[in-house]
Amino acid sequence: MSEALIYKIAGEDEWRAAERAAVYAGSVADRRDGFIHLSTAVQLEETARRHFAGRTDLLLITVATDGLDIRWEPSRGGALFPHLYGVLPLSAVRAVAKYPGPA
C-alpha cells in the first residue's frame, strides 16, 4: 500500500533553515494561522498562484501524512485543504525539489 502524500511550497532560504534545525515550524503565515498550510497535488497550482506569484526561490516539499496531525479543513470556496497542527518533522519529508511557481 502506498503512503498518502501532500505538499508544501516554501521559499528556499526558509526550507534550508528548517533543514539546519531538523524541523520545519512553518512560514510566517503558517505560524500566524496556527498550522502549516499544505496542498494536495491538484491544489498546488492554485496555491502557488494565490500565495507565491512572482517568486523564483520556491521549493516543493513532498510530505508523507502517516503519523502527522493532519486536519482537512475548508478553505477557498469550501475546498478541503490539509493543515498540519504542530511542526513538520523532516522524517516525514519524501522529496525536496525546485518549484517553478505558478504557470
N, CA, C and O atoms as a MOPAC input file, in Angstrom:
PM7 MOZYME 1SCF
protein

 N      0.85300 1    -1.18900 1     0.00000 1
 C      0.00000 1     0.00000 1     0.00000 1
 C      0.89100 1     1.24300 1     0.00000 1
 O      1.83700 1     1.32500 1     0.78400 1
 N      0.60100 1     2.19700 1    -0.86300 1
 C      1.42400 1     3.40200 1    -0.93300 1
 C      0.99100 1     4.41700 1     0.11900 1
 O     -0.16800 1     4.44800 1     0.53200 1
 N      1.93300 1     5.23500 1     0.54200 1
 C      1.62300 1     6.23000 1     1.55600 1
 C      0.97100 1     7.44800 1     0.92100 1
 O      1.22200 1     7.75900 1    -0.24300 1
 N      0.12900 1     8.13900 1     1.69200 1
 C     -0.53200 1     9.34900 1     1.20000 1
 C      0.46500 1    10.49900 1     1.22400 1
 O      1.19100 1    10.68900 1     2.20000 1
 N      0.48900 1    11.26400 1     0.13600 1
 C      1.42700 1    12.38200 1     0.01200 1
 C      0.68000 1    13.68900 1    -0.14700 1
 O     -0.33600 1    13.76200 1    -0.83900 1
 N      1.19900 1    14.72600 1     0.50500 1
 C      0.71200 1    16.09000 1     0.35500 1
 C      1.94100 1    16.97200 1     0.16900 1
 O      3.07100 1    16.48700 1     0.22300 1
 N      1.72200 1    18.26600 1    -0.04800 1
 C      2.82800 1    19.13000 1    -0.47200 1
 C      2.83600 1    20.46300 1     0.25600 1
 O      1.80100 1    20.98100 1     0.67600 1
 N      4.04800 1    20.99900 1     0.39000 1
 C      4.26100 1    22.33100 1     0.94300 1
 C      5.12700 1    23.09800 1    -0.04600 1
 O      6.15300 1    22.59300 1    -0.50100 1
 N      4.72000 1    24.30000 1    -0.37200 1
 C      5.55800 1    25.20700 1    -1.15600 1
 C      6.25300 1    26.12100 1    -0.15600 1
 O      5.60400 1    26.73000 1     0.69500 1
 N      7.55900 1    26.21100 1    -0.26100 1
 C      8.32100 1    27.02800 1     0.68100 1
 C      9.44200 1    27.74300 1    -0.04900 1
 O      9.95000 1    27.26700 1    -1.06500 1
 N      9.81600 1    28.89000 1     0.48700 1
 C     10.98300 1    29.59400 1    -0.02200 1
 C     12.23900 1    28.79400 1     0.30900 1
 O     12.31100 1    28.14200 1     1.35100 1
 N     13.21900 1    28.84600 1    -0.57600 1
 C     14.42800 1    28.05000 1    -0.36800 1
 C     15.15700 1    28.40500 1     0.92100 1
 O     15.57700 1    27.50400 1     1.64500 1
 N     15.32100 1    29.68300 1     1.22900 1
 C     16.00600 1    30.07700 1     2.46400 1
 C     15.26100 1    29.55600 1     3.69200 1
 O     15.87500 1    29.06600 1     4.64000 1
 N     13.95100 1    29.66400 1     3.66500 1
 C     13.11100 1    29.19500 1     4.77300 1
 C     13.29400 1    27.68000 1     4.96300 1
 O     13.43000 1    27.19800 1     6.08800 1
 N     13.29400 1    26.94400 1     3.85000 1
 C     13.42900 1    25.49800 1     3.95700 1
 C     14.83000 1    25.08500 1     4.39400 1
 O     14.97900 1    24.16400 1     5.19700 1
 N     15.84900 1    25.74900 1     3.87900 1
 C     17.22500 1    25.40100 1     4.27300 1
 C     17.42400 1    25.64400 1     5.77300 1
 O     18.15000 1    24.89200 1     6.42200 1
 N     16.79900 1    26.67000 1     6.32500 1
 C     16.85500 1    26.91200 1     7.77700 1
 C     16.19300 1    25.75700 1     8.52600 1
 O     16.68100 1    25.33400 1     9.57500 1
 N     15.09200 1    25.25100 1     7.99400 1
 C     14.40900 1    24.10800 1     8.61300 1
 C     15.30800 1    22.87000 1     8.58600 1
 O     15.34800 1    22.10800 1     9.55300 1
 N     16.01900 1    22.67200 1     7.49500 1
 C     16.92700 1    21.52600 1     7.41500 1
 C     18.02800 1    21.63400 1     8.47400 1
 O     18.40200 1    20.63500 1     9.08800 1
 N     18.53900 1    22.83900 1     8.68100 1
 C     19.57200 1    23.02700 1     9.71300 1
 C     19.00300 1    22.77300 1    11.10000 1
 O     19.69700 1    22.24700 1    11.97100 1
 N     17.74300 1    23.14200 1    11.31100 1
 C     17.09000 1    22.95600 1    12.61300 1
 C     16.53400 1    21.54100 1    12.78300 1
 O     16.16000 1    21.15400 1    13.89000 1
 N     16.47700 1    20.76900 1    11.69800 1
 C     15.94800 1    19.39600 1    11.67600 1
 C     14.44000 1    19.33400 1    11.92900 1
 O     13.90800 1    18.28100 1    12.28000 1
 N     13.76100 1    20.45700 1    11.75100 1
 C     12.30400 1    20.50700 1    11.88800 1
 C     11.80400 1    21.76700 1    11.19600 1
 O     12.48900 1    22.79000 1    11.17500 1
 N     10.60000 1    21.68300 1    10.63000 1
 C     10.00000 1    22.84200 1     9.97200 1
 C      8.82500 1    23.31100 1    10.81100 1
 O      7.85000 1    22.58300 1    10.99300 1
 N      8.92500 1    24.53300 1    11.32000 1
 C      7.87400 1    25.09800 1    12.16700 1
 C      6.86500 1    25.91400 1    11.37200 1
 O      5.89900 1    26.42400 1    11.93900 1
 N      7.07600 1    26.04300 1    10.06700 1
 C      6.13400 1    26.76700 1     9.22500 1
 C      6.63300 1    28.13400 1     8.82600 1
 O      7.59000 1    28.66700 1     9.38800 1
 N      5.95200 1    28.68600 1     7.83500 1
 C      6.25500 1    30.03800 1     7.36000 1
 C      5.67800 1    31.06300 1     8.33400 1
 O      5.01700 1    30.70000 1     9.30600 1
 N      5.92600 1    32.31500 1     8.07300 1
 C      5.34200 1    33.38400 1     8.89000 1
 C      3.81600 1    33.26400 1     8.87200 1
 O      3.17100 1    33.38400 1     9.91300 1
 N      3.24300 1    33.02900 1     7.69300 1
 C      1.78200 1    32.88300 1     7.57500 1
 C      1.28400 1    31.65100 1     8.32600 1
 O      0.23100 1    31.69500 1     8.96300 1
 N      2.03400 1    30.55200 1     8.25400 1
 C      1.64600 1    29.33500 1     8.97700 1
 C      1.61700 1    29.59700 1    10.47900 1
 O      0.64900 1    29.25300 1    11.15800 1
 N      2.66600 1    30.19800 1    10.98500 1
 C      2.73900 1    30.46200 1    12.43400 1
 C      1.64000 1    31.42100 1    12.86200 1
 O      1.07900 1    31.27600 1    13.94800 1
 N      1.32900 1    32.39600 1    12.02500 1
 C      0.23600 1    33.33400 1    12.32100 1
 C     -1.09800 1    32.59800 1    12.41800 1
 O     -1.90700 1    32.88900 1    13.29800 1
 N     -1.32500 1    31.64800 1    11.51900 1
 C     -2.59900 1    30.93700 1    11.46600 1
 C     -2.68700 1    29.76400 1    12.43600 1
 O     -3.77900 1    29.24900 1    12.67300 1
 N     -1.56500 1    29.33200 1    13.00000 1
 C     -1.57400 1    28.26200 1    13.99500 1
 C     -1.46500 1    26.85800 1    13.41600 1
 O     -1.64700 1    25.88000 1    14.14100 1
 N     -1.17600 1    26.74300 1    12.14200 1
 C     -0.98800 1    25.44300 1    11.49300 1
 C     -0.17900 1    25.64000 1    10.22100 1
 O     -0.06600 1    26.75400 1     9.71100 1
 N      0.38700 1    24.54100 1     9.71200 1
 C      1.14800 1    24.59200 1     8.47300 1
 C      0.20400 1    24.30900 1     7.31500 1
 O     -0.44000 1    23.26200 1     7.25800 1
 N      0.13500 1    25.26100 1     6.39600 1
 C     -0.70000 1    25.13200 1     5.19800 1
 C     -0.05100 1    24.14800 1     4.22500 1
 O      1.12100 1    24.28900 1     3.87800 1
 N     -0.81100 1    23.16500 1     3.79500 1
 C     -0.34200 1    22.17500 1     2.83500 1
 C     -1.35400 1    22.07900 1     1.70500 1
 O     -2.44300 1    22.64600 1     1.79300 1
 N     -1.00200 1    21.37100 1     0.65400 1
 C     -1.88700 1    21.22000 1    -0.50400 1
 C     -1.81000 1    19.80000 1    -1.03300 1
 O     -0.82400 1    19.09300 1    -0.82500 1
 N     -2.86400 1    19.39900 1    -1.71900 1
 C     -2.82000 1    18.16500 1    -2.49400 1
 C     -2.16300 1    18.50200 1    -3.82800 1
 O     -1.94200 1    19.67400 1    -4.13300 1
 N     -1.85200 1    17.49200 1    -4.61400 1
 C     -1.26300 1    17.72700 1    -5.93700 1
 C     -2.18900 1    18.57400 1    -6.80000 1
 O     -1.72400 1    19.44000 1    -7.54200 1
 N     -3.47400 1    18.33700 1    -6.71200 1
 C     -4.45600 1    19.07700 1    -7.50900 1
 C     -4.52800 1    20.54600 1    -7.09100 1
 O     -4.82500 1    21.40600 1    -7.92000 1
 N     -4.26600 1    20.83800 1    -5.83900 1
 C     -4.38000 1    22.20600 1    -5.31000 1
 C     -3.12800 1    23.04300 1    -5.48500 1
 O     -3.16800 1    24.25300 1    -5.26400 1
 N     -2.02000 1    22.43700 1    -5.87500 1
 C     -0.73600 1    23.14400 1    -5.91500 1
 C     -0.73400 1    24.38400 1    -6.80500 1
 O     -0.27600 1    25.44500 1    -6.37900 1
 N     -1.22700 1    24.27000 1    -8.00600 1
 C     -1.17200 1    25.39500 1    -8.94300 1
 C     -1.93000 1    26.60100 1    -8.40800 1
 O     -1.43600 1    27.72600 1    -8.48500 1
 N     -3.11500 1    26.38100 1    -7.87200 1
 C     -3.89300 1    27.49200 1    -7.32700 1
 C     -3.19900 1    28.09100 1    -6.10300 1
 O     -3.15600 1    29.31100 1    -5.94600 1
 N     -2.66000 1    27.23800 1    -5.24400 1
 C     -1.92700 1    27.72200 1    -4.07400 1
 C     -0.75200 1    28.58200 1    -4.51200 1
 O     -0.53300 1    29.65900 1    -3.95700 1
 N      0.00400 1    28.12200 1    -5.49800 1
 C      1.15700 1    28.88100 1    -5.98800 1
 C      0.71200 1    30.21600 1    -6.57600 1
 O      1.33300 1    31.24800 1    -6.31700 1
 N     -0.33600 1    30.20000 1    -7.34700 1
 C     -0.84000 1    31.42600 1    -7.99200 1
 C     -1.31600 1    32.43700 1    -6.94400 1
 O     -1.03900 1    33.63000 1    -7.06200 1
 N     -2.01900 1    31.97000 1    -5.93800 1
 C     -2.58200 1    32.87700 1    -4.92300 1
 C     -1.54300 1    33.42300 1    -3.94000 1
 O     -1.63800 1    34.56700 1    -3.49500 1
 N     -0.55800 1    32.59800 1    -3.60900 1
 C      0.32200 1    32.96700 1    -2.49600 1
 C      1.80000 1    33.14000 1    -2.84800 1
 O      2.57500 1    33.63800 1    -2.03100 1
 N      2.19900 1    32.73300 1    -4.05900 1
 C      3.61500 1    32.76800 1    -4.39300 1
 C      3.90300 1    33.38500 1    -5.75700 1
 O      4.98800 1    33.18700 1    -6.30400 1
 N      2.97100 1    34.11200 1    -6.30300 1
 C      3.14100 1    34.71300 1    -7.63400 1
 C      4.39900 1    35.57800 1    -7.67800 1
 O      4.65900 1    36.36500 1    -6.76700 1
 N      5.17200 1    35.41900 1    -8.74700 1
 C      6.36500 1    36.23400 1    -8.95000 1
 C      7.60700 1    35.74000 1    -8.23900 1
 O      8.68900 1    36.28700 1    -8.45200 1
 N      7.48700 1    34.72600 1    -7.40600 1
 C      8.65700 1    34.23100 1    -6.67500 1
 C      9.40400 1    33.18800 1    -7.49300 1
 O      8.80100 1    32.35100 1    -8.16500 1
 N     10.71100 1    33.25600 1    -7.42400 1
 C     11.54900 1    32.31300 1    -8.17500 1
 C     12.41300 1    31.45800 1    -7.25000 1
 O     13.24200 1    30.67800 1    -7.71900 1
 N     12.22400 1    31.60000 1    -5.95500 1
 C     13.05800 1    30.90600 1    -4.96400 1
 C     12.33000 1    29.74500 1    -4.29500 1
 O     12.62900 1    29.40900 1    -3.14900 1
 N     11.38400 1    29.13100 1    -4.99000 1
 C     10.49200 1    28.17000 1    -4.34600 1
 C     10.97500 1    26.72900 1    -4.44400 1
 O     11.61600 1    26.32100 1    -5.41300 1
 N     10.63900 1    25.97400 1    -3.39900 1
 C     10.86200 1    24.54100 1    -3.36100 1
 C      9.52300 1    23.84700 1    -3.14200 1
 O      8.62500 1    24.39500 1    -2.50200 1
 N      9.40200 1    22.65800 1    -3.67100 1
 C      8.22700 1    21.83000 1    -3.43400 1
 C      8.65600 1    20.70500 1    -2.50100 1
 O      9.53700 1    19.90700 1    -2.81900 1
 N      8.00900 1    20.66600 1    -1.34400 1
 C      8.32000 1    19.68300 1    -0.32200 1
 C      7.23100 1    18.61000 1    -0.36600 1
 O      6.05100 1    18.91700 1    -0.19500 1
 N      7.61300 1    17.37800 1    -0.59000 1
 C      6.66900 1    16.25900 1    -0.61200 1
 C      6.65700 1    15.62800 1     0.77300 1
 O      7.70100 1    15.26000 1     1.31300 1
 N      5.46100 1    15.50900 1     1.34000 1
 C      5.29700 1    15.08100 1     2.72900 1
 C      4.41400 1    13.84000 1     2.80500 1
 O      3.34900 1    13.79900 1     2.18800 1
 N      4.84300 1    12.83400 1     3.55300 1
 C      4.02100 1    11.65600 1     3.84400 1
 C      3.17300 1    11.97400 1     5.07300 1
 O      3.68100 1    12.49900 1     6.06400 1
 N      1.89500 1    11.65800 1     5.00700 1
 C      0.96200 1    12.04200 1     6.07600 1
 C      0.97300 1    11.11300 1     7.27900 1
 O      0.48700 1    11.49000 1     8.34500 1
 N      1.51000 1     9.91600 1     7.13700 1
 C      1.47900 1     8.94000 1     8.23500 1
 C      2.05000 1     9.52900 1     9.52800 1
 O      3.16000 1    10.06200 1     9.54700 1
 N      1.27000 1     9.42100 1    10.60400 1
 C      1.72400 1     9.86000 1    11.91600 1
 C      1.64400 1    11.35900 1    12.17000 1
 O      2.00300 1    11.81500 1    13.25500 1
 N      1.18300 1    12.13300 1    11.19700 1
 C      1.07900 1    13.58300 1    11.37200 1
 C     -0.35400 1    13.97000 1    11.75100 1
 O     -1.30900 1    13.29000 1    11.37500 1
 N     -0.48900 1    15.05400 1    12.48700 1
 C     -1.81000 1    15.56300 1    12.87500 1
 C     -2.35200 1    16.43800 1    11.74700 1
 O     -2.36200 1    17.66600 1    11.83800 1
 N     -2.80500 1    15.77200 1    10.67800 1
 C     -3.35300 1    16.47700 1     9.51800 1
 C     -4.85700 1    16.59600 1     9.69300 1
 O     -5.54500 1    15.61100 1     9.96500 1
 N     -5.35200 1    17.79900 1     9.53400 1
 C     -6.79800 1    18.03200 1     9.56400 1
 C     -7.20400 1    18.62100 1     8.22400 1
 O     -6.57900 1    19.55800 1     7.72600 1
 N     -8.25200 1    18.06200 1     7.65300 1
 C     -8.76400 1    18.53400 1     6.36600 1
 C     -9.83600 1    19.55900 1     6.66200 1
 O    -10.91500 1    19.22700 1     7.15300 1
 N     -9.52300 1    20.82100 1     6.35600 1
 C    -10.41100 1    21.91900 1     6.72500 1
 C    -10.78600 1    22.75200 1     5.50400 1
 O    -10.00000 1    22.88900 1     4.56700 1
 N    -12.01100 1    23.31100 1     5.52800 1
 C    -12.47500 1    24.08700 1     4.37200 1
 C    -11.70900 1    25.39400 1     4.20700 1
 O    -11.32100 1    26.05100 1     5.17300 1
 N    -11.51600 1    25.73300 1     2.96500 1
 C    -10.86700 1    26.97400 1     2.57400 1
 C    -11.35000 1    27.28100 1     1.17300 1
 O    -12.05600 1    26.46800 1     0.57700 1
 N    -10.99400 1    28.42000 1     0.63700 1
 C    -11.29100 1    28.77000 1    -0.76200 1
 C    -12.56900 1    28.14400 1    -1.31300 1
 O    -12.51300 1    27.15600 1    -2.04400 1
 N    -13.67400 1    28.69500 1    -0.97800 1
 C    -14.92300 1    28.22400 1    -1.55500 1
 C    -15.35000 1    26.85200 1    -1.06400 1
 O    -16.12600 1    26.17400 1    -1.73800 1
 N    -14.86200 1    26.42800 1     0.08900 1
 C    -15.27800 1    25.16500 1     0.66200 1
 C    -14.39600 1    23.98100 1     0.37000 1
 O    -14.62800 1    22.90300 1     0.91600 1
 N    -13.37300 1    24.13600 1    -0.48600 1
 C    -12.45600 1    23.02500 1    -0.76200 1
 C    -11.72800 1    22.64600 1     0.52300 1
 O    -11.36600 1    23.51400 1     1.31700 1
 N    -11.51700 1    21.35400 1     0.72300 1
 C    -10.80700 1    20.88300 1     1.90800 1
 C     -9.30100 1    20.86900 1     1.64300 1
 O     -8.83000 1    20.27800 1     0.67100 1
 N     -8.56900 1    21.52700 1     2.52000 1
 C     -7.11500 1    21.59100 1     2.42900 1
 C     -6.50600 1    20.91000 1     3.63700 1
 O     -7.06500 1    20.97400 1     4.73100 1
 N     -5.35700 1    20.25100 1     3.45500 1
 C     -4.67100 1    19.63300 1     4.58800 1
 C     -3.90800 1    20.69300 1     5.39200 1
 O     -3.14200 1    21.48500 1     4.84300 1
 N     -4.13900 1    20.68000 1     6.68300 1
 C     -3.43700 1    21.57300 1     7.60400 1
 C     -2.73500 1    20.70800 1     8.64200 1
 O     -3.33300 1    19.78800 1     9.20000 1
 N     -1.47900 1    21.00400 1     8.89600 1
 C     -0.70300 1    20.27200 1     9.89400 1
 C     -0.64800 1    21.08900 1    11.16800 1
 O     -0.16400 1    22.22100 1    11.17400 1
 N     -1.14100 1    20.51500 1    12.23000 1
 C     -1.06500 1    21.15200 1    13.54600 1
 C      0.16400 1    20.59700 1    14.24200 1
 O      0.26400 1    19.40000 1    14.51200 1
 N      1.08800 1    21.48600 1    14.52300 1
 C      2.37700 1    21.09400 1    15.07300 1
 C      3.45300 1    21.32900 1    14.03500 1
 O      3.19400 1    21.88700 1    12.96900 1
 N      4.65600 1    20.89900 1    14.35400 1
 C      5.77700 1    21.08400 1    13.44000 1
 C      5.87100 1    19.91000 1    12.47400 1
 O      5.33900 1    18.83200 1    12.73700 1
 N      6.54400 1    20.12700 1    11.37100 1
 C      6.75600 1    19.08400 1    10.38100 1
 C      8.12500 1    18.44600 1    10.63600 1
 O      9.15500 1    19.08500 1    10.42100 1
 N      8.13900 1    17.19900 1    11.08800 1
 C      9.43500 1    16.53300 1    11.26300 1
 C     10.02200 1    16.19200 1     9.90300 1
 O      9.29900 1    15.75200 1     9.00900 1
 N     11.29700 1    16.38400 1     9.74000 1
 C     11.91800 1    16.12500 1     8.44700 1
 C     11.85200 1    14.64600 1     8.06600 1
 O     12.02000 1    14.30100 1     6.89600 1
 N     11.60900 1    13.77800 1     9.03400 1
 C     11.45700 1    12.35300 1     8.73300 1
 C     10.22200 1    12.08000 1     7.87600 1
 O     10.13800 1    11.03200 1     7.23600 1
 N      9.26100 1    13.01000 1     7.85600 1
 C      8.05100 1    12.85700 1     7.04100 1
 C      8.25300 1    13.34900 1     5.60600 1
 O      7.39400 1    13.13400 1     4.75100 1
 N      9.37100 1    14.00200 1     5.34300 1
 C      9.64200 1    14.56300 1     4.01300 1
 C     10.17400 1    13.46900 1     3.10200 1
 O     11.13000 1    12.77200 1     3.44300 1
 N      9.54500 1    13.32300 1     1.93600 1
 C      9.95000 1    12.30200 1     0.97400 1
 C     10.77500 1    12.86900 1    -0.17000 1
 O     11.55300 1    12.14400 1    -0.78900 1
 N     10.61400 1    14.16500 1    -0.46100 1
 C     11.38400 1    14.78100 1    -1.54500 1
 C     11.36100 1    16.29400 1    -1.38500 1
 O     10.42500 1    16.87400 1    -0.83500 1
 N     12.42700 1    16.91000 1    -1.88500 1
 C     12.53500 1    18.37700 1    -1.95200 1
 C     13.03900 1    18.68400 1    -3.36200 1
 O     14.07500 1    18.16700 1    -3.78000 1
 N     12.31100 1    19.52000 1    -4.08700 1
 C     12.68600 1    19.82900 1    -5.46100 1
 C     12.38900 1    21.29700 1    -5.76100 1
 O     11.52300 1    21.90700 1    -5.13400 1
 N     13.11100 1    21.85000 1    -6.71500 1
 C     12.80700 1    23.20600 1    -7.18500 1
 C     11.36900 1    23.25000 1    -7.67400 1
 O     10.88900 1    22.29900 1    -8.29100 1
 N     10.68600 1    24.34400 1    -7.40100 1
 C      9.31200 1    24.51600 1    -7.88100 1
 C      9.28200 1    25.77600 1    -8.72700 1
 O      9.67400 1    26.83900 1    -8.24500 1
 N      8.83600 1    25.69400 1    -9.95700 1
 C      8.90500 1    26.83600 1   -10.85200 1
 C      7.90000 1    27.94400 1   -10.54100 1
 O      7.95900 1    29.02100 1   -11.13400 1
 N      6.99700 1    27.68700 1    -9.62900 1
 C      5.97700 1    28.69400 1    -9.32800 1
 C      4.78900 1    28.52800 1   -10.24600 1
 O      4.74800 1    27.59800 1   -11.05200 1
 N      3.82400 1    29.41900 1   -10.13300 1
 C      2.59500 1    29.28700 1   -10.92700 1
 C      2.86100 1    29.47000 1   -12.41200 1
 O      3.72800 1    30.23700 1   -12.82900 1
 N      2.08900 1    28.74400 1   -13.17900 1
 C      2.21200 1    28.83800 1   -14.64400 1
 C      1.60300 1    30.12100 1   -15.15000 1
 O      1.61100 1    30.37600 1   -16.35400 1

